[in-house]
Amino acid sequence: MKFDTIQVALEEDSGFATITISKPPVNALGSDEYGELSEALYKLSKNKFIRALILTAEGEKLFVGGSDVKEFTDLDKISGPLYTARNNSVRAAVYNFPWPVICAMNGSAFGGGVGLAICSDIRLCVPEAKFNLGEINMGILGLTQHFTARCFNGVSRKMVYTGERITAAEAMRIGLVDEILPREELMPRARQLACEIASKSPLAIQYAKQCMNEAEKAALAGIPFEAACIGNLWATEDKNEAVKAFLEKREPKFQGC
């Protein structure tokens, strides 16, 4: 599989694959990147030799620095909901991937990067990683459902409302991260976990993932409502002002309309 902004490595003898996001300098995800991720996830889901998946990125500062904000400029009440639906479909492809997904975060994750991580089954990171849900700063919102399903509700609300960054230690405390590892140990640990999972009964692993996803089903029932709310926000002047202010490197002036 050949792509422009991601790399796919198959280790069929060991039973797993690795997707590496590669869009320097900040690995921001735009339409092209989401499209490639969607295609890679679909093709890997059909590979009969794969029983675990590692999701990581190139670089030392950022796993995924959020979405490509430049694309937000032209999103409105028509195109915005389509953009949201496409992003949700990629997160769903990670969440519902037939085998466990191990997210090995080589750096910080913001916005959409947290989205990919929270939809993974196991999340590892380096000590210097930071995390935030910065959508609120763009006059929109995101991840209200997955985040509250998997992390402490009070902290989830604070992160959604404020967009403030938290440390790796705090992320582990609230359940966003499972293990914090020195950089040189991050990928070896991810590979170790992938190999161990791949060595188990494939039917048992698949049923185990399905059962745990089923346990979260009620908590994620609000995703369509969340998407509708985001769809309304794409059409607001506050969204336009937030995007313009971000690109001009200034503070936004919100009007509530």
C-alpha positions as CSV (number, residue, x, y, z in Angstrom):
1,M,0.0,0.0,0.0
2,K,1.4,3.3,-1.1
3,F,0.1,6.7,0.2
4,D,1.4,10.3,0.2
5,T,1.1,11.2,3.9
6,I,1.0,7.9,5.7
7,Q,3.1,4.8,5.6
8,V,1.8,1.2,6.1
9,A,4.2,-1.5,7.2
10,L,3.0,-5.1,7.2
11,E,4.6,-7.7,9.5
12,E,2.4,-10.6,8.6
13,D,4.6,-13.2,10.2
14,S,4.2,-11.4,13.5
15,G,0.5,-10.8,12.9
16,F,0.3,-7.0,12.9
17,A,0.6,-3.9,10.8
18,T,1.8,-0.3,11.6
19,I,0.3,2.9,10.2
20,T,2.7,5.9,10.5
21,I,1.3,9.4,9.9
22,S,3.9,11.5,8.1
23,K,2.9,15.1,7.3
24,P,5.6,17.4,8.7
25,P,6.0,19.7,10.4
26,V,3.0,19.1,12.7
27,N,1.2,16.1,11.2
28,A,-2.0,18.1,10.9
29,L,-4.8,16.1,9.3
30,G,-6.7,17.4,6.3
31,S,-9.1,15.8,3.9
32,D,-6.3,14.0,2.0
33,E,-4.9,12.5,5.2
34,Y,-8.3,11.4,6.5
35,G,-9.0,9.9,3.1
36,E,-5.7,7.9,3.1
37,L,-6.3,6.7,6.7
38,S,-9.8,5.5,5.8
39,E,-8.5,3.6,2.8
40,A,-5.6,2.0,4.8
41,L,-7.8,1.0,7.6
42,Y,-10.3,-0.6,5.2
43,K,-7.6,-2.5,3.4
44,L,-5.9,-3.7,6.6
45,S,-9.3,-4.8,8.0
46,K,-9.5,-7.3,5.1
47,N,-6.0,-8.7,5.6
48,K,-6.4,-12.2,6.9
49,F,-2.9,-12.2,8.5
50,I,-3.4,-9.0,10.6
51,R,-4.6,-9.5,14.2
52,A,-3.4,-6.2,15.7
53,L,-2.6,-2.6,14.5
54,I,-0.2,0.0,15.7
55,L,-1.0,3.7,14.9
56,T,1.9,6.1,15.3
57,A,3.5,9.1,13.6
58,E,6.9,10.5,12.5
59,G,8.7,13.2,14.4
60,E,9.5,13.9,18.1
61,K,7.2,16.8,19.0
62,L,3.7,15.9,17.7
63,F,1.7,12.7,17.1
64,V,-1.1,14.7,15.4
65,G,-1.3,18.5,15.8
66,G,-5.1,18.5,15.2
67,S,-6.9,19.2,11.9
68,D,-5.8,21.4,9.1
69,V,-7.4,24.6,10.2
70,K,-7.0,26.2,6.8
71,E,-9.7,23.9,5.5
72,F,-12.2,25.3,8.1
73,T,-12.4,28.7,6.3
74,D,-14.8,27.5,3.6
75,L,-16.9,25.1,5.7
76,D,-20.5,26.1,6.1
77,K,-23.9,24.6,6.9
78,I,-23.7,22.5,3.7
79,S,-20.0,21.4,3.5
80,G,-19.4,21.5,7.3
81,P,-21.6,18.5,8.1
82,L,-20.1,16.5,5.3
83,Y,-16.6,17.3,6.7
84,T,-17.8,16.2,10.2
85,A,-19.3,13.0,8.9
86,R,-16.1,12.1,7.1
87,N,-14.0,12.6,10.2
88,N,-16.4,10.6,12.3
89,S,-16.3,7.8,9.8
90,V,-12.5,7.6,10.1
91,R,-12.7,7.6,13.9
92,A,-15.4,4.9,13.7
93,A,-13.0,2.9,11.4
94,V,-10.4,3.0,14.2
95,Y,-12.9,2.2,17.0
96,N,-14.5,-0.6,15.0
97,F,-11.4,-2.0,13.5
98,P,-11.8,-5.8,13.8
99,W,-8.6,-6.1,15.8
100,P,-7.1,-4.1,18.8
101,V,-5.5,-0.8,17.8
102,I,-2.5,0.3,19.8
103,C,-1.9,4.1,19.5
104,A,1.8,4.9,20.1
105,M,2.0,8.6,20.5
106,N,5.5,9.9,19.7
107,G,4.5,13.4,20.8
108,S,1.6,15.7,21.7
109,A,-1.9,15.1,20.4
110,F,-4.3,18.0,19.9
111,G,-7.9,17.9,18.6
112,G,-8.2,15.3,15.9
113,G,-5.1,13.6,17.2
114,V,-6.8,13.0,20.5
115,G,-9.8,11.7,18.5
116,L,-7.6,9.0,16.9
117,A,-6.1,8.1,20.2
118,I,-9.4,7.9,22.2
119,C,-10.9,5.6,19.6
120,S,-7.9,3.2,19.9
121,D,-7.9,0.3,22.3
122,I,-4.6,0.9,24.0
123,R,-2.8,4.2,24.2
124,L,0.9,4.7,24.9
125,C,2.8,8.0,24.9
126,V,6.1,9.6,25.7
127,P,6.5,11.7,28.9
128,E,6.7,15.1,27.2
129,A,3.4,14.6,25.4
130,K,0.6,17.2,25.9
131,F,-3.1,16.8,25.0
132,N,-6.0,19.1,24.4
133,L,-9.4,19.4,22.8
134,G,-8.9,22.7,21.0
135,E,-12.0,22.6,18.9
136,I,-13.7,25.0,21.3
137,N,-11.1,27.6,20.4
138,M,-12.2,27.3,16.7
139,G,-15.8,28.1,17.6
140,I,-16.9,24.5,17.3
141,L,-16.7,21.4,19.5
142,G,-15.7,17.7,19.2
143,L,-15.2,14.4,21.0
144,T,-17.8,15.1,23.6
145,Q,-19.1,11.5,23.3
146,H,-15.9,9.3,23.0
147,F,-14.1,11.4,25.6
148,T,-16.8,11.2,28.2
149,A,-17.2,7.5,27.5
150,R,-13.6,6.7,28.3
151,C,-12.3,9.4,30.6
152,F,-13.4,10.9,33.9
153,N,-16.5,13.0,33.2
154,G,-15.6,16.1,35.2
155,V,-12.2,16.4,33.5
156,S,-13.7,15.7,30.1
157,R,-16.1,18.6,30.5
158,K,-13.3,20.9,31.6
159,M,-11.2,20.0,28.6
160,V,-14.1,20.4,26.2
161,Y,-15.1,23.8,27.7
162,T,-11.6,25.3,28.1
163,G,-9.4,23.7,25.4
164,E,-6.6,23.7,28.0
165,R,-3.6,21.4,27.6
166,I,-2.9,18.6,30.1
167,T,0.3,16.7,30.7
168,A,1.0,13.0,30.0
169,A,0.8,12.3,33.7
170,E,-2.7,13.9,33.9
171,A,-3.7,12.1,30.8
172,M,-2.8,8.8,32.4
173,R,-4.7,9.8,35.6
174,I,-7.9,10.4,33.7
175,G,-7.7,7.3,31.5
176,L,-6.7,9.0,28.2
177,V,-3.3,7.2,28.3
178,D,-2.5,3.7,29.5
179,E,1.3,3.8,29.7
180,I,4.0,6.5,29.6
181,L,7.3,5.3,28.2
182,P,10.7,6.8,27.4
183,R,10.9,7.5,23.7
184,E,13.3,4.7,23.0
185,E,10.9,2.2,24.6
186,L,7.7,3.5,22.9
187,M,7.7,1.5,19.7
188,P,9.3,-1.7,21.2
189,R,6.5,-1.7,23.8
190,A,3.8,-1.2,21.1
191,R,5.3,-4.0,19.0
192,Q,5.5,-6.3,22.1
193,L,1.8,-5.7,22.8
194,A,0.9,-6.3,19.2
195,C,2.8,-9.5,19.1
196,E,1.2,-10.7,22.4
197,I,-2.3,-9.9,21.2
198,A,-1.6,-11.6,17.8
199,S,-0.5,-14.7,19.6
200,K,-3.9,-15.2,21.3
201,S,-7.0,-16.9,19.9
202,P,-8.2,-14.7,17.1
203,L,-11.8,-15.4,17.7
204,A,-11.5,-14.7,21.4
205,I,-9.8,-11.4,20.7
206,Q,-12.4,-10.3,18.2
207,Y,-15.3,-11.2,20.5
208,A,-13.6,-9.5,23.4
209,K,-13.3,-6.3,21.5
210,Q,-16.9,-6.5,20.3
211,C,-18.1,-7.1,23.9
212,M,-16.2,-4.1,25.2
213,N,-17.4,-1.9,22.4
214,E,-20.9,-3.0,23.2
215,A,-20.5,-2.0,26.8
216,E,-19.8,1.6,25.6
217,K,-22.7,1.6,23.1
218,A,-25.1,3.6,25.3
219,A,-22.4,6.2,26.1
220,L,-21.8,6.8,22.4
221,A,-25.4,7.0,21.4
222,G,-25.2,10.8,21.3
223,I,-22.7,10.9,18.4
224,P,-25.4,11.8,15.8
225,F,-26.7,14.6,18.1
226,E,-23.1,15.8,18.5
227,A,-22.6,15.9,14.7
228,A,-25.8,17.9,14.3
229,C,-24.6,20.5,16.9
230,I,-21.2,20.7,15.1
231,G,-23.1,21.1,11.8
232,N,-24.9,24.2,13.3
233,L,-21.6,25.6,14.5
234,W,-19.9,25.5,11.1
235,A,-22.4,28.1,9.8
236,T,-21.7,30.7,12.6
237,E,-19.8,33.9,12.5
238,D,-18.0,32.9,15.6
239,K,-16.5,29.9,13.7
240,N,-15.4,32.2,10.9
241,E,-13.9,34.7,13.4
242,A,-12.1,32.0,15.3
243,V,-10.5,30.6,12.2
244,K,-9.5,34.0,10.9
245,A,-8.0,34.9,14.3
246,F,-6.1,31.7,14.4
247,L,-4.6,32.2,10.9
248,E,-3.8,35.9,11.8
249,K,-2.3,34.8,15.1
250,R,-4.5,37.0,17.3
251,E,-7.3,36.5,19.9
252,P,-10.8,36.0,18.5
253,K,-13.7,38.3,19.3
254,F,-16.7,36.2,19.7
255,Q,-20.2,37.7,19.3
256,G,-22.4,34.7,20.0
257,C,-23.8,34.4,16.4
